[in-house]
Amino acid sequence: MTNIKKLIAETITDNKKLIIGLYALFIITFIISWIINTPRIEDITRNVTSLNTPGEGISAFEILINNELSGAIVYLGSILFGIMAFISILFNGYTIGGLGPLFAKIIPNGGILYIIYLIPHGIFEFTGMVFESAGGILLFLFLWRFIKTLRNNSNSASDAFDMTKKILIQSLILYVIAVILNLIAAPIEAYFSTSFSQFIMSIFGLM
């Protein structure tokens, strides 16, 4: 157990800049999407007569399957130059951020409600998204360095693997952590985030 903890700590420390960078990219994209979609929301809301509270009507199983499936696609797809990892971060940041102005327009204080709703499960889900993306990038780096080591140093495949396997191990660790974080996030989003956001809003008299 101690060795596993050390391995996890080492993995996160070694890839701290990558993880922080991807998180920053997600937050920046979220903010930009919220800003640029605000003026456009008038056209959308003309055709919207009602809007449920964020998260209503979604089961934990549906959320879990969606997150785990998309996470696996991002992780494995990132073996191609890590492109899928960046697409995932940008797409999620833009999509999730773009919903903010819609809730702000349709529901009184909807923008604040939406942000509060995202916090409980987002801590786990967004971190999971970042970790699976980082893991995918490391998967690409492992393959790249394995092939480079195999060609440049005339090593056997076994020797090349031994020299680069640390990257693969760290990639798998980040992905496993992401899977666990998504497992935690799904029931929170389905059964807690909505009521939590409504409770906080009611405390401050915003609902």
GIRAZI-V829098 format. One record per pair of residues at least 6 apart in sequence whose C-alpha atoms are under 7 Angstrom apart, sorted by the first residue. I is the first residue (numbers start at 0). J is the second residue. D is the distance in Angstrom with one decimal. If there is no record, write none. Layout:
BEGIN
{{I	J	D} {I	J	D}}
END
This chain:
BEGIN
{{7	172	6.9} {10	169	5.5} {17	133	6.7} {18	129	6.5} {18	130	6.9} {18	133	6.3} {21	129	6.2} {22	129	6.2} {25	88	5.5} {25	89	6.3} {25	92	5.0} {26	92	6.7} {28	89	6.3} {28	92	5.0} {28	93	5.7} {29	92	4.3} {29	93	5.4} {29	95	6.7} {29	96	4.2} {30	96	6.3} {32	93	5.1} {32	96	5.2} {32	97	5.2} {33	96	4.9} {33	97	5.0} {33	99	6.1} {33	100	6.2} {36	97	5.9} {36	100	6.8} {37	100	5.3} {40	100	6.7} {40	101	6.2} {50	105	6.7} {53	113	6.6} {53	116	6.9} {53	193	6.4} {54	188	6.8} {54	189	6.5} {54	193	6.1} {57	189	6.0} {58	189	5.6} {59	185	5.0} {59	186	4.8} {59	189	5.1} {62	185	5.5} {63	181	6.6} {63	182	6.4} {63	185	5.3} {66	181	6.6} {67	178	6.6} {67	181	6.9} {70	128	7.0} {70	131	6.3} {73	83	5.5} {73	84	5.8} {73	87	6.8} {73	132	6.6} {73	135	6.9} {74	131	5.7} {74	132	6.1} {74	134	6.5} {74	135	4.3} {75	135	6.4} {76	83	5.7} {77	83	4.7} {77	84	5.6} {77	135	4.8} {77	136	5.9} {77	139	6.4} {78	135	6.3} {78	136	6.9} {78	138	5.7} {78	139	4.2} {79	139	6.4} {80	139	5.8} {81	135	6.3} {81	136	4.6} {81	139	6.0} {84	132	4.4} {84	135	6.3} {84	136	6.7} {99	110	5.5} {99	113	6.4} {100	110	6.5} {102	109	4.7} {102	110	5.7} {102	113	6.9} {103	109	4.0} {103	110	4.1} {108	205	6.6} {112	196	5.9} {112	200	6.8} {115	196	5.3} {116	192	5.1} {116	193	5.8} {116	196	4.9} {119	187	6.9} {119	192	5.9} {120	184	4.8} {120	187	5.5} {120	188	5.3} {120	192	6.7} {123	180	5.2} {123	181	6.6} {123	183	6.9} {123	184	5.4} {124	180	6.2} {124	181	5.5} {124	184	5.4} {127	177	4.0} {127	178	6.9} {127	180	5.4} {127	181	6.1} {128	177	6.7} {130	173	5.4} {130	174	6.3} {130	177	5.6} {131	173	6.2} {131	174	4.8} {131	177	5.6} {134	170	4.2} {134	171	6.5} {134	173	5.2} {134	174	5.6} {135	170	6.7} {137	166	6.2} {137	167	6.9} {137	170	5.2} {138	167	6.0} {138	170	5.7} {141	163	6.3} {141	166	5.5} {141	167	5.7} {144	163	6.7} {145	159	5.8} {145	160	6.3} {145	163	6.0} {148	159	5.7} {149	155	6.6} {149	156	6.4} {149	159	5.4} {200	206	5.8}}
END
